Amino acid sequence: MLGVSIPLSQLEILASSFAAIKDEIKPQFLESKDFILLTQIADLVIPRTDTPGAIDAGVHGFIDMMLSQWASSETQSKYLAGFNYINKEAKLSFDANFIECTKGQKISILKRLDIRKESAKDQRQAFFVELKWFVITGYYSSKEGASIELNYDRMPGRYQGCLPFDEQGKAWSS
């Protein structure tokens, strides 16, 4: 994901430590303009509806924290170049930085970048596909995404232990 594999046991610790600081999100890696750009993109990828959106889940802060604490310098450079590319696309298309564009203009830019990674013409187009995946993964790993949007239940179904054999029927095998 970011040039580093994270054991699943570490993800829960990482997510819980991030949740504690989510309300006071300050960029750790990105400069202010890139952090705002990331925030706006995350909001466009998963907006607030009748369920919390990416901003409510703090996905922008999560991505910034991952870039700061877990990403390789190569990945960090790729993300900075990707944000610059998105801004250049906005300037070419609408003569404004991405964060200054209207919502419709921003969506237009992101739709042009939203192609399959395999058919991306270059690394800059592949960047948005990866960023979008990162937003979605961050969202569905958050409390808001997992418990409100997905209605996550750690132990789904009702547990019935010690049933008499005649009530259970045949045993299953794999």
N, C-alpha and C positions, 0 to 999 in steps of 0.2 A: 504494500500500500504506500508506504513512504520510505521505502528502502530499508525498512526494519520490520521484522516480524514481531508481533506482540502476542505473548501467550494469553490464552483466554482468561486464565486466572488473574492476569494483570489488568485486563480490560475493565472488570468490575471495579477494581480499586481506582483505576484511572478515571472512570466515569463518575464515581462517587466523590473523588477529590475535585473534579471539575464542577460538579453540581453545586458544591459549596461556594465557589467563586462566581458562578454564572450570573448572579444579579449585579455584580460589579465588574462587568467585562471591560478590561482595558487591554489593548493590543500588547502582546509580548514580542512578536516578531515583525509584524507588518507595520509599515508607516501608516499614519492616520488615513491618507487618501486611499490606500489599498485596502485597509480594514473596512472603510465605508463601502468601497466597491464590493468587497466580499460579502458584507452584510446585505447589500441590495440584491446581489445575485442569489444568495441563500433565500431571501424573502421571495424572490420571483420563482425559484425552483419549488419551494414548498411554502406557499403563502398561508396565512391564518384564514381558516374558514370556520366551520362549527367546531373544529378541533384546533389545538395550538399549531402554529407554523414553525418554521426553522428558527426564526428569531426568538420566539417564545422558548424554544428548547436550547437556545444559546449555541447553535451550531457554528455560527461565525467565530465565536470565542474558542470553541473546541478545535476548529480547523487551525486557527492562529496558534493555539497552544501546541497542537501536534507539530506544526511547522517549526515552532520554537524549540520544543523539547525532544522530539522524536525523529524529525526528518533529517536526512543527510543534506550536506551542503549542495549537492547536485539537485535534489528535490526542491530545496529552498529557492535555488536559482531558477528552476523551471517554473515555479509558481510566480515569482516576481516577473519573469519574462511573460508569462501567461496573462497576468493582470495588465502589463504594459500593452500587450497585443490587443486585449479587449478595449482598452482606452484608445488605441490607434484606430481600431475599427469604428469606434463611436465618432472619432474626429473626422475620419474619411467619410462616413455616412451622414453625419448630422452636424458636423463642425462644432462639436462640444465633447467634453469629457463624459465618460459613461455616467458618472454620478449626477451630471447636470442634464442628462437627457430625460425626456418624458418617459412614463411607464411604457407606453406603446413602442417608443423607439428602443428602449432597453430590451423589451421582449423580441423585437425584430432582430436585434443583434444576436441575442442568445439563440433564437431559432435558427439563424444561419450557421451558428457554431454547433448546434445540436445534431450531430450526425454520428453514425456508428464509428467507433474508434478504428475499425479495420479499414473504413473507407476515407479516413481523414487524409487530406493531402499532405499535411506536414504536422510537426510536433505541436504547433500552436493550436491547431484545430483539435488534436487529440487531447490537449490540455483541458479544454472545457468538458469533454466527456468524462475525464478523470475527476475534475472538480465537482461535476454534478453527482457522480457516484459518491464522492466524499461527503457532499451535503446530505444525500439520502442516507448513507451509512451512519453519519453522525446523528441524524434525526431519529432514525429507527433504533439507535442504541441509547437514546436519551430516555429519561423517565416519561416525558410527554409523548414521544413517538411510540415507545413500547407499551406503555400502560393505558394511555388515553386513545391514541389513534388505532393501535392494534388490539387493545383490550387484553394485554398479556396476563397470563395466569401461570405461575410457576408450576403448579400441579393441576393440570386440567383434568376434569372428570372427578367422579366421586370414588374414593378408595373403599373397597370392600375386601377386607382381609379375612382369612380363615373361613372361606365358604365351604360348606359340605360339598363333596365331589358331585353328588347327584344334581345339585343346583347349578354347578358350573358347566357341566357337560364335558365334552372332549377337551383335552389340552392341545394347545397350539405348538407347532414346532417350526423352526425355520431352516 
